[in-house]
Amino acid sequence: MRHSLAIVGLGMMMAALQMPLTAQADPVDDALVIDDLEMVTRTKAPEGHPFDEVRSGWLYREAETRELEADSFQNPGMLYVEQGADIWNRIEGPEGKSCASCHNDAAVTMKGVGANYPKWDADAKRPINVELQIDKCRVENMGLEAYKFDHAEQKALTTYIKNQALGEPVKLDLSQGELQSWWDRGKELYYTRTGQLNFACASCHEANSGQYIRADHLSQGQANGFPTYRLKQADMVSLHNRFRGCIRDTRAEFPKAFSDELMALEVYVTWRGTGLSVETPSVRQ
Amino acid sequence: MIKVTRFLCAAFVMHAGAAFADDTAPDKVMYEDFSVQASLTGKAGDPVEGAKVFKDRGLGNCLACHQNADMSGDLFHGTVGPAVDGVADRWEPAQLRAIVSDAKQVFGEETVMPGFYSLKVGKDVAKDKAGKTILSAQQVEDVVAYLATLKE
């Protein structure tokens, strides 16, 4: 008894000594249940991953933010899901088609989609994400133009489609086409330092994940909740918007949305979240 | 009158953190034994200004990563780097000057701490930042003077 107390005492002393150096708030140990469906927010990392455990960014947010995501009636992102449903069913363009004309009930046909993108696009010979797949349908099947990047409808429809995969574990098939070489390129970019501040993605989201930069609790920078409702912007934020924002914050020029660089990064960053549930629309600060 | 105007102009330029001819250029800073002995400006640092630079999000923004008990009135101290409490007990001013100017010269390439007076930076630097250091030489001296006051 005395022995164990001494150990506890020593532990506390060591904790106190370490406090100024590592006042690190661990991610919470809490379960995320959305509409009675439990999300995987922690899981064993795939082989070759720098972490032992991959964790959802949800675990790093404040209690109020976590609650907003857990309650579909409160989650502001659900308004975009509703808008997306309207767009899905709306006939548009010279072909007189809607998304539903070909894909019917999204709850059935889109169920796994959000968990398995980016995929290999054999026509374009590059990876394709949900936004680009929507554009491909619009151009090839509906006689419409591609959306401008971050068009409100692009964000709403992407959010709606990814939401159909809510709870599904992220899993990419890197054996498709040349997807593996894009993963390699994405990995290289993840560790490349940019800008006057000289930070790579890994500087914050790997080397210092769990630490605070000012009020921001650094997560692992996972993609499984995108598009995400960001309280700071009071709007849905797409993955490529966030990529660009992060790179801009290193005081660097940033690549175009859906450029080769950012598509490679999307492949790699999505893979880093393998096994986490799709949480779209997640809520972040 | 002309003299007064000149003085005001100089004061304004200094405030904007522009480089002076007398400043040691970033690529001429001499790092020896993890130290930079010579002042970058030949002018003493001002600890009061240094505290402002330490805190200011557009300047040093040091508080973003380092806890500082001396600024306990400010919210949200970061934890990426070590706390700076008592930093003057652990490092000489010449070492602090080296760390603030280019931490990679002291801690190695892997450190995430930016070089505040270095042009060895990352790829694709933003056009408006190209060829510029994060802080001016005098701002580095001011921060060093401020850090030198943090004793326990």
Contacts between the chains, C-beta under 8 A, distances in Angstrom:
chain1	res1	chain2	res2	distance
A	20	B	67	6.0
A	20	B	82	7.2
A	20	B	83	3.7
A	20	B	85	6.2
A	21	B	82	5.3
A	21	B	83	6.6
A	22	B	79	6.6
A	23	B	67	6.7
A	23	B	79	5.0
A	24	B	79	5.9
A	192	B	122	7.6
A	192	B	123	6.2
A	193	B	122	3.9
A	193	B	123	6.9
A	194	B	122	4.2
A	194	B	123	5.0
A	194	B	124	5.4
A	194	B	125	7.9
A	195	B	121	6.8
A	195	B	122	4.8
A	195	B	123	7.7
A	195	B	124	6.8
A	195	B	125	5.7
A	195	B	126	6.4
A	195	B	129	7.5
A	196	B	114	7.4
A	196	B	121	5.1
A	196	B	122	7.3
A	196	B	125	5.3
A	196	B	126	6.8
A	196	B	129	4.4
A	196	B	132	7.3
A	196	B	134	6.1
A	197	B	114	4.7
A	197	B	121	7.7
A	197	B	122	7.2
A	197	B	134	7.4
A	198	B	114	5.4
A	198	B	115	6.9
A	198	B	120	8.0
A	198	B	121	5.0
A	198	B	122	4.2
A	199	B	112	6.5
A	199	B	114	7.7
A	199	B	122	6.9
A	200	B	122	7.7
A	203	B	112	4.5
A	204	B	112	7.7
A	207	B	112	6.1
A	208	B	80	4.9
A	208	B	112	6.6
A	211	B	78	7.0
A	211	B	79	4.6
A	211	B	80	4.8
A	212	B	76	7.4
A	212	B	77	7.7
A	212	B	78	5.0
A	212	B	79	4.7
A	212	B	80	7.3
A	213	B	64	5.2
A	213	B	65	6.3
A	213	B	78	4.9
A	213	B	80	6.0
A	214	B	63	7.3
A	214	B	64	4.8
A	214	B	76	4.4
A	214	B	77	7.8
A	214	B	78	5.6
A	215	B	75	7.2
A	215	B	76	4.1
A	218	B	80	7.8
A	247	B	124	7.9
A	248	B	126	7.6
A	250	B	122	6.3
A	251	B	125	6.6
A	251	B	126	4.9
A	251	B	129	5.0
A	252	B	122	6.3
A	252	B	123	6.9
A	252	B	124	4.4
A	252	B	125	6.0
A	252	B	126	5.7
A	253	B	124	4.7
A	253	B	125	7.4
A	253	B	126	5.7
A	253	B	127	6.6
A	254	B	124	7.7
